[in-house]
Amino acid sequence: MVVRHRPAAASKAVQPVEKSPFTRIVTGHDGGMDDHVFFATAASGTEPCLRDELRAMRLRGVRCDRGGVHFSGSWEAAWRACMHSRVALRVLVELGGFEVTDGQSLYDAARTIDWRAYLRPELTLAVSAVCRDSELTHTNFIAQKIKDAIVDRIRDEVGTRPNVDRHDPDVAIFAHLVRNVLTLYLDMSGESLHKRGWRADHLEAPLKENLAAAMLMLSGWDRRTPLHDPMCGSGTIPIEAALWASNIAPGLSRERLGFERWANFDGQMAARMAEIRQEARDMIVTKALPFITGSDIDQRAVEMAAANAMKAGVKVEFARCDVRDMMPLVSPGFVMVNPPYDVRLESNREFYQAMWRRFEALSGHVVCVLAGDPEVDYPSRIKPSRYQYLYNGDIKCRFGVFEIPARPRGR
C-alpha cells in the first residue's frame, strides 16, 4: 500500500503541491514494491544519452529534464538503472513535495515522511541540499533542519536516533528547494555511479567515466569498429569503450549499492538483487570484440592506463606515442580524444594545429574531439558532421564528430 504523506495538522504553513518547476510532485512511499517516481542525474549535455539508455532498459515514463532524466516504476526498475547505466551519476527516488517558507514549515514537512521505512537507529544518514529563488537561502540551514526533523521523529517513535555520517552514510537524503517548493529524495546509488571501481590510479583531473561513456554514445561508435585514443591519460576512454563493447554492467564492480543498506531492503529483495547481478554477468560478451588501443606521450600515463585496464578486466593495448606521430588504424575506425589544456603543453596553439594536421591525414576515419580549451579550434578545412556542448566538471566543452574523407589509394 502506498502511504500518502500529508502535512501535520498543527502547521498550516506546510502545503502539499501538485506541480514543481523541477519535477512532478508525488507523495511519499512506504518502502514496498509499488510504483515510484525516480530522477537519474547526469552531467549537463549528456541527458539525451541517459534518456536513450533508460528507454533501452524499457523503463516507463522516461523524459529528459535539466540535469537528468525522470522515469517511474517499481524498486526493481531503479535497481536496474543503478546496475546498467553508464551515463547516470545518481538515481534518486522522490519521497514528497511541499511548499515551505520558513524553518518551522521546513521542519514540519520533513517530519511527515515515515523515515523508518528506510532508516533505523543503528543506521547512519546524511542530508544535502540545494536551493534557489526561495525564502530560505542557506543550504546548510536547510540540511540541518531536515536532519533534525528526521532524527527527532525516529527518536520519538522508537526511543533512540540514528547518527550522522557525512562521508559514507547508509541513507543519503537530498533536498531540492526552488521557489519555496521542497522536494525530498533518497539517493539510491550510494557512491556516485561514475566511479566504476577500476581506477587504480589517475593523473590530475581525469575525465569522468560517465562523460567518456556519453562521448562514445554520441560519436556513433558501433562497438565493433576499431577505436583509438592518442592522448589517453589514465585510459578512461578506451577502458570505457572496452567495457561497453563487452557489455559489462558498471554496477557489477560494486559489492553493494546504496539502497542495499536501507532498512526496507529485506531478504526477498536481496535474493532478487542477486538474480539481477547474475543476469548482468550472463550478458557479458567475450568474443568478436573490437580492437581498442590507447597511447600517450607520457610513459607514466601509459603504465597507469594499462594497470587500470587490467583492474577493469578488459583487453586494451597501450603504447607510448606522440599524437603528432600517430599512424592510421589498420582498418579505418574511430579516434576519440580529450586533449589536455594545462601546463604540460608549452605552446597550446601550435600543438593543436599540429594535432589537427595529423587528424586530417587519417583517411576514412571518424575523429571525435572533446574541446575544453578555446584554442582547440575546429579547423576551417573540415567541418564537424555534428557537435554538442558537454560539461567536463564545470568546464564547458564542445564535442565534435569529424568524418575524414577517404583518399584514393596511393595518395
MIRO-748652 format. One record per residue (C-alpha): z, y, x; residue in three letters. Coordinates in pm, 1 decimal. Layout:
c3, c2, c1, res
Z, Y, X, ala;
...
END
This chain:
c3, c2, c1, res
0.0, 0.0, 0.0, met;
-85.8, 347.3, 126.8, val;
216.7, 576.6, 124.0, val;
117.1, 928.4, 23.2, arg;
335.1, 1176.0, 206.6, his;
433.0, 1490.5, 21.3, arg;
635.4, 1784.9, 143.6, pro;
1008.8, 1782.6, 84.8, ala;
1104.9, 1947.6, -243.5, ala;
1351.5, 2179.4, -69.6, ala;
1078.9, 2350.1, 132.9, ser;
825.9, 2543.0, -71.4, lys;
658.8, 2668.7, 246.9, ala;
510.3, 2325.8, 316.0, val;
195.7, 2273.6, 110.3, gln;
-42.2, 1978.2, 149.7, pro;
-400.5, 2095.8, 171.3, val;
-720.3, 1930.1, 65.1, glu;
-950.2, 2055.6, 340.5, lys;
-919.6, 2167.6, 701.2, ser;
-1163.3, 2351.3, 927.9, pro;
-1108.2, 2076.2, 1184.3, phe;
-1110.2, 1754.5, 985.8, thr;
-1079.3, 1610.5, 638.7, arg;
-715.1, 1610.4, 537.1, ile;
-574.6, 1276.7, 426.0, val;
-226.2, 1158.1, 356.7, thr;
-17.0, 956.0, 597.1, gly;
-21.6, 576.3, 616.1, his;
239.4, 309.2, 608.5, asp;
112.6, 114.0, 910.7, gly;
-66.9, -151.4, 703.8, gly;
-427.3, -269.7, 726.2, met;
-555.7, -17.4, 466.8, asp;
-826.9, 241.3, 510.7, asp;
-758.6, 518.2, 764.5, his;
-936.0, 825.4, 896.5, val;
-990.4, 844.8, 1272.7, phe;
-1118.2, 1102.9, 1517.0, phe;
-1262.2, 991.3, 1851.5, ala;
-1259.3, 1275.5, 2103.7, thr;
-1537.9, 1334.5, 2354.8, ala;
-1644.3, 1576.6, 2627.2, ala;
-1840.5, 1872.0, 2493.8, ser;
-2207.9, 1786.2, 2463.5, gly;
-2152.7, 1409.9, 2451.5, thr;
-2063.7, 1392.1, 2080.9, glu;
-2412.2, 1264.2, 1976.9, pro;
-2381.6, 975.7, 2225.0, cys;
-2042.4, 883.6, 2083.6, leu;
-2177.4, 908.3, 1728.4, arg;
-2457.5, 664.5, 1814.4, asp;
-2209.6, 428.1, 1982.3, glu;
-1981.8, 416.8, 1678.8, leu;
-2275.7, 368.9, 1442.9, arg;
-2393.9, 78.6, 1657.7, ala;
-2047.8, -75.1, 1601.1, met;
-2122.5, -45.3, 1226.2, arg;
-1821.4, 174.4, 1163.7, leu;
-1805.5, 371.4, 840.7, arg;
-1806.6, 744.3, 776.5, gly;
-1935.1, 831.5, 1123.9, val;
-2011.5, 1201.3, 1163.6, arg;
-2014.8, 1445.6, 1453.7, cys;
-1781.7, 1739.3, 1483.0, asp;
-1688.1, 1979.9, 1757.1, arg;
-1512.4, 1783.8, 2029.4, gly;
-1561.2, 1438.1, 1884.3, gly;
-1665.5, 1210.7, 1600.5, val;
-1494.6, 1118.4, 1273.0, his;
-1501.3, 766.4, 1132.2, phe;
-1298.3, 562.0, 885.5, ser;
-1191.3, 203.9, 828.6, gly;
-912.2, -43.1, 894.8, ser;
-698.0, -53.5, 1206.7, trp;
-942.2, -306.9, 1347.0, glu;
-1224.9, -52.1, 1333.3, ala;
-1028.2, 173.8, 1567.9, ala;
-928.2, -118.1, 1789.8, trp;
-1297.3, -193.6, 1841.8, arg;
-1372.6, 170.5, 1917.9, ala;
-1098.1, 171.1, 2183.2, cys;
-1228.9, -154.5, 2327.2, met;
-1601.7, -82.4, 2336.7, his;
-1666.6, 292.4, 2350.4, ser;
-1791.8, 416.8, 2686.4, arg;
-1807.3, 782.2, 2581.3, val;
-1483.1, 841.0, 2388.4, ala;
-1184.2, 997.3, 2560.4, leu;
-928.1, 911.1, 2293.4, arg;
-912.8, 763.9, 1944.0, val;
-673.2, 943.5, 1709.8, leu;
-554.7, 829.1, 1367.7, val;
-479.3, 1103.0, 1118.2, glu;
-137.3, 1095.5, 950.9, leu;
-143.4, 1401.0, 728.2, gly;
-227.8, 1766.2, 685.7, gly;
-2.9, 2055.5, 580.6, phe;
-6.4, 2429.8, 554.8, glu;
266.6, 2577.1, 776.5, val;
354.7, 2935.2, 862.7, thr;
686.1, 2920.3, 1048.2, asp;
920.6, 2691.5, 1238.5, gly;
1100.4, 2562.5, 928.8, gln;
784.5, 2470.9, 740.5, ser;
654.3, 2303.4, 1057.2, leu;
975.5, 2100.3, 1090.5, tyr;
973.6, 2004.5, 720.9, asp;
610.1, 1895.3, 737.2, ala;
671.8, 1662.4, 1031.4, ala;
976.1, 1509.3, 856.2, arg;
768.8, 1399.6, 555.9, thr;
598.6, 1121.7, 753.3, ile;
762.5, 778.7, 779.1, asp;
767.5, 759.3, 1157.8, trp;
945.7, 422.3, 1159.4, arg;
610.0, 263.3, 1074.7, ala;
516.2, 339.1, 1436.0, tyr;
832.4, 432.1, 1624.3, leu;
1166.5, 255.6, 1674.0, arg;
1471.7, 396.6, 1854.5, pro;
1406.2, 174.9, 2157.6, glu;
1052.0, 314.0, 2197.5, leu;
960.0, 645.7, 2359.2, thr;
749.6, 931.6, 2230.7, leu;
572.4, 1246.6, 2345.7, ala;
428.7, 1531.8, 2139.9, val;
146.7, 1764.2, 2247.2, ser;
-8.6, 2047.5, 2050.1, ala;
-297.0, 2291.8, 2036.3, val;
-319.9, 2593.3, 1808.1, cys;
-532.6, 2895.5, 1731.5, arg;
-559.2, 3165.5, 1465.4, asp;
-215.7, 3080.1, 1321.6, ser;
122.4, 3242.9, 1259.3, glu;
270.1, 3004.7, 1515.6, leu;
119.2, 3072.1, 1857.4, thr;
324.2, 2879.9, 2117.2, his;
221.1, 2518.4, 2169.4, thr;
546.8, 2425.9, 2342.0, asn;
745.8, 2551.7, 2042.6, phe;
520.6, 2359.7, 1802.0, ile;
556.0, 2036.7, 2000.1, ala;
934.2, 2080.3, 2029.7, gln;
981.6, 2139.9, 1655.7, lys;
772.5, 1835.5, 1566.1, ile;
964.1, 1622.7, 1815.9, lys;
1294.5, 1741.6, 1666.3, asp;
1178.7, 1652.4, 1315.2, ala;
1069.0, 1303.7, 1420.5, ile;
1384.4, 1207.5, 1610.7, val;
1612.2, 1368.7, 1350.3, asp;
1458.4, 1167.9, 1068.5, arg;
1481.1, 841.0, 1261.3, ile;
1841.8, 912.6, 1362.9, arg;
1935.8, 996.8, 1002.3, asp;
1781.7, 669.7, 881.8, glu;
1896.6, 421.4, 1146.0, val;
2174.2, 598.2, 1337.7, gly;
2002.4, 631.1, 1676.9, thr;
1700.0, 820.8, 1800.8, arg;
1412.3, 745.9, 2038.9, pro;
1381.3, 922.0, 2374.1, asn;
1101.3, 1137.5, 2509.3, val;
874.2, 1017.3, 2791.8, asp;
607.0, 1275.0, 2873.9, arg;
432.3, 1058.2, 3133.5, his;
399.1, 715.4, 2968.4, asp;
517.4, 724.2, 2605.6, pro;
495.8, 425.5, 2374.6, asp;
385.6, 656.9, 2092.3, val;
188.5, 975.3, 2162.3, ala;
170.8, 1232.9, 1882.2, ile;
-87.2, 1509.5, 1874.0, phe;
-59.3, 1823.4, 1660.2, ala;
-359.5, 2040.1, 1575.5, his;
-277.6, 2376.6, 1415.5, leu;
-567.5, 2601.6, 1313.8, val;
-546.4, 2887.1, 1062.4, arg;
-198.6, 2767.5, 961.6, asn;
-326.3, 2417.7, 881.8, val;
-132.6, 2150.0, 1068.7, leu;
-291.6, 1808.0, 1118.7, thr;
-80.5, 1534.6, 1277.6, leu;
-233.2, 1244.7, 1467.5, tyr;
-125.7, 939.4, 1662.6, leu;
-312.5, 864.9, 1984.9, asp;
-424.6, 501.9, 1971.8, met;
-564.4, 498.2, 2324.5, ser;
-259.8, 542.5, 2543.8, gly;
-409.1, 646.9, 2874.7, glu;
-740.2, 832.7, 2844.5, ser;
-1024.0, 588.7, 2776.4, leu;
-1236.1, 729.5, 3060.9, his;
-1003.7, 552.6, 3305.6, lys;
-1165.0, 210.4, 3336.9, arg;
-924.8, 74.4, 3596.0, gly;
-1183.0, 8.2, 3867.7, trp;
-1139.7, 329.6, 4066.2, arg;
-954.0, 211.6, 4376.5, ala;
-1011.5, 546.7, 4542.8, asp;
-1226.0, 852.7, 4495.8, his;
-1341.4, 1173.8, 4655.7, leu;
-1234.8, 1514.6, 4530.7, glu;
-1331.8, 1598.6, 4169.8, ala;
-1514.6, 1272.0, 4087.5, pro;
-1747.4, 1254.0, 3789.4, leu;
-1556.4, 1106.7, 3494.1, lys;
-1669.2, 765.4, 3382.5, glu;
-1728.5, 866.1, 3020.7, asn;
-1958.1, 1153.0, 3127.3, leu;
-2155.4, 918.0, 3353.4, ala;
-2193.6, 678.7, 3059.3, ala;
-2320.6, 961.5, 2837.4, ala;
-2572.1, 1065.6, 3105.0, met;
-2705.7, 710.2, 3117.1, leu;
-2747.0, 704.0, 2739.8, met;
-2912.8, 1046.0, 2727.6, leu;
-3153.7, 952.4, 3006.2, ser;
-3328.0, 684.4, 2803.1, gly;
-3249.9, 412.7, 3060.0, trp;
-3317.7, 69.9, 2909.0, asp;
-3060.4, -128.5, 3115.0, arg;
-3342.6, -334.6, 3269.8, arg;
-3527.6, -83.9, 3490.0, thr;
-3404.9, -29.8, 3849.7, pro;
-3166.9, 262.9, 3890.4, leu;
-3056.1, 454.2, 4199.4, his;
-2806.2, 733.8, 4267.0, asp;
-2891.7, 900.9, 4601.5, pro;
-2571.4, 1110.8, 4607.9, met;
-2334.1, 851.5, 4470.5, cys;
-1998.1, 975.2, 4599.6, gly;
-1739.6, 717.2, 4490.5, ser;
-2004.3, 530.2, 4289.0, gly;
-1934.3, 639.5, 3931.6, thr;
-2293.0, 649.7, 3801.1, ile;
-2420.9, 318.4, 3944.8, pro;
-2096.8, 135.9, 3859.4, ile;
-2104.8, 260.6, 3500.1, glu;
-2472.9, 160.1, 3484.3, ala;
-2390.6, -189.9, 3604.9, ala;
-2102.8, -223.9, 3357.2, leu;
-2328.1, -112.1, 3070.6, trp;
-2612.1, -342.5, 3176.9, ala;
-2364.7, -632.4, 3195.2, ser;
-2221.0, -537.3, 2854.7, asn;
-1867.8, -535.7, 2996.9, ile;
-1645.2, -359.2, 2743.4, ala;
-1445.1, -76.0, 2904.9, pro;
-1127.4, -183.7, 2727.1, gly;
-1127.7, -525.2, 2893.3, leu;
-986.9, -368.1, 3209.0, ser;
-666.7, -271.2, 3025.2, arg;
-374.7, -505.3, 2981.8, glu;
-292.2, -327.0, 2656.7, arg;
-396.9, -16.1, 2468.8, leu;
-169.0, 248.6, 2324.5, gly;
-148.4, 109.9, 1970.9, phe;
-29.3, -227.1, 2105.3, glu;
303.7, -60.0, 2186.4, arg;
368.4, 68.1, 1834.4, trp;
638.7, -64.8, 1602.9, ala;
384.5, -185.3, 1344.0, asn;
189.9, -396.2, 1594.7, phe;
316.6, -738.0, 1488.9, asp;
232.9, -1092.5, 1589.5, gly;
-56.3, -1121.4, 1343.8, gln;
-213.6, -804.0, 1481.8, met;
-159.4, -923.1, 1839.0, ala;
-335.0, -1251.0, 1761.8, ala;
-632.3, -1067.2, 1611.3, arg;
-649.6, -830.9, 1909.3, met;
-657.4, -1132.0, 2141.9, ala;
-958.0, -1260.9, 1945.9, glu;
-1131.6, -924.0, 1978.7, ile;
-1079.4, -932.9, 2355.5, arg;
-1221.4, -1284.5, 2375.7, gln;
-1521.4, -1181.4, 2164.9, glu;
-1582.5, -898.0, 2412.7, ala;
-1567.8, -1140.4, 2706.1, arg;
-1816.7, -1369.8, 2533.5, asp;
-2062.9, -1078.3, 2505.4, met;
-2082.6, -1020.3, 2883.3, ile;
-2432.8, -1059.6, 3029.6, val;
-2465.3, -1229.3, 3368.7, thr;
-2840.7, -1297.2, 3400.7, lys;
-3157.0, -1083.2, 3436.1, ala;
-2957.8, -777.2, 3541.3, leu;
-3137.6, -469.4, 3680.8, pro;
-3135.7, -375.1, 4047.8, phe;
-2881.0, -92.9, 4076.8, ile;
-2817.8, 93.2, 4401.6, thr;
-2643.7, 397.6, 4539.5, gly;
-2646.5, 593.3, 4863.3, ser;
-2468.3, 889.2, 5017.5, asp;
-2481.0, 1078.4, 5345.1, ile;
-2104.3, 1027.3, 5382.7, asp;
-2019.1, 682.4, 5519.4, gln;
-1666.4, 709.3, 5380.1, arg;
-1810.1, 759.4, 5032.6, ala;
-2036.7, 456.6, 5073.0, val;
-1742.3, 235.7, 5169.7, glu;
-1533.7, 374.0, 4883.0, met;
-1811.0, 312.1, 4629.3, ala;
-1854.9, -45.5, 4749.5, ala;
-1480.8, -108.2, 4710.3, ala;
-1485.9, 38.4, 4359.8, asn;
-1783.1, -178.4, 4255.6, ala;
-1604.5, -486.8, 4383.4, met;
-1295.1, -398.6, 4181.7, lys;
-1511.5, -337.8, 3873.7, ala;
-1664.8, -683.5, 3914.6, gly;
-2027.4, -565.1, 3926.9, val;
-2306.2, -601.8, 4180.7, lys;
-2427.7, -268.7, 4319.5, val;
-2578.8, -219.1, 4663.5, glu;
-2471.9, 89.8, 4859.3, phe;
-2608.0, 233.8, 5184.1, ala;
-2576.0, 546.5, 5394.0, arg;
-2874.8, 775.5, 5349.7, cys;
-2954.9, 1145.8, 5313.0, asp;
-3108.1, 1223.0, 4972.4, val;
-3384.3, 1413.0, 5151.1, arg;
-3488.2, 1088.3, 5322.7, asp;
-3471.6, 852.3, 5024.9, met;
-3769.6, 624.2, 4964.3, met;
-3921.3, 546.7, 4623.7, pro;
-3784.9, 242.6, 4444.7, leu;
-3999.9, -68.2, 4490.8, val;
-4066.2, -64.4, 4117.4, ser;
-4056.8, 291.3, 3981.1, pro;
-3733.5, 338.2, 3794.8, gly;
-3459.3, 588.7, 3727.2, phe;
-3299.9, 819.8, 3981.5, val;
-2981.0, 975.7, 3849.3, met;
-2772.0, 1223.4, 4042.5, val;
-2484.7, 1467.9, 4013.7, asn;
-2547.3, 1694.6, 4316.3, pro;
-2233.6, 1830.1, 4480.0, pro;
-2175.7, 2202.6, 4472.8, tyr;
-1891.1, 2250.9, 4715.2, asp;
-1821.1, 2330.4, 5079.5, val;
-1989.4, 2011.4, 5202.8, arg;
-2325.8, 2188.9, 5190.0, leu;
-2395.4, 2462.3, 5446.0, glu;
-2679.7, 2619.7, 5250.3, ser;
-2696.4, 2508.4, 4889.7, asn;
-3026.5, 2676.2, 4803.9, arg;
-3218.0, 2531.0, 5098.9, glu;
-3065.0, 2190.1, 5040.4, phe;
-3152.6, 2184.5, 4671.8, tyr;
-3509.6, 2292.4, 4741.3, gln;
-3548.5, 2003.6, 4985.3, ala;
-3389.5, 1767.8, 4730.3, met;
-3641.3, 1868.1, 4463.6, trp;
-3933.6, 1824.7, 4703.7, arg;
-3813.5, 1470.2, 4763.9, arg;
-3776.3, 1401.0, 4392.0, phe;
-4123.6, 1537.0, 4313.1, glu;
-4271.1, 1281.0, 4552.4, ala;
-4122.4, 987.8, 4356.8, leu;
-4440.7, 888.5, 4177.0, ser;
-4384.2, 737.1, 3833.9, gly;
-4005.1, 768.1, 3849.0, his;
-3769.6, 928.4, 3596.2, val;
-3531.7, 1170.2, 3769.9, val;
-3214.1, 1277.1, 3589.0, cys;
-3005.5, 1562.2, 3730.6, val;
-2668.8, 1698.8, 3620.3, leu;
-2681.2, 2056.4, 3746.9, ala;
-2340.7, 2221.2, 3768.8, gly;
-2445.9, 2489.2, 4014.3, asp;
-2692.0, 2765.7, 3912.7, pro;
-2868.1, 2713.6, 4244.4, glu;
-2964.7, 2359.8, 4140.5, val;
-3264.8, 2529.9, 3983.9, asp;
-3516.1, 2323.8, 3792.3, tyr;
-3842.3, 2357.6, 3987.8, pro;
-4122.6, 2551.7, 3825.9, ser;
-4374.4, 2282.9, 3919.2, arg;
-4227.1, 2022.5, 3683.7, ile;
-4051.2, 2072.3, 3353.6, lys;
-3781.5, 1850.8, 3205.7, pro;
-3900.2, 1631.2, 2921.3, ser;
-3559.6, 1703.0, 2768.8, arg;
-3232.7, 1857.7, 2870.8, tyr;
-2888.2, 1912.4, 2727.6, gln;
-2577.3, 2108.2, 2813.7, tyr;
-2277.4, 1895.3, 2908.1, leu;
-1933.7, 1985.6, 3034.9, tyr;
-1801.5, 1826.7, 3352.8, asn;
-1437.7, 1922.5, 3302.4, gly;
-1453.9, 2297.2, 3239.6, asp;
-1786.2, 2340.0, 3422.4, ile;
-2089.4, 2393.3, 3201.1, lys;
-2376.7, 2181.5, 3334.9, cys;
-2740.8, 2122.2, 3247.3, arg;
-2851.2, 1762.3, 3225.6, phe;
-3227.3, 1739.2, 3267.9, gly;
-3460.8, 1438.3, 3249.5, val;
-3780.8, 1474.7, 3455.1, phe;
-4071.6, 1231.4, 3425.5, glu;
-4252.2, 1247.4, 3760.1, ile;
-4626.4, 1188.6, 3709.8, pro;
-4765.7, 871.4, 3863.3, ala;
-5003.3, 937.2, 4150.3, arg;
-5314.3, 728.7, 4219.0, pro;
-5268.8, 459.9, 4482.7, arg;
-5340.9, 573.2, 4835.7, gly;
-5226.5, 931.4, 4786.1, arg;
END
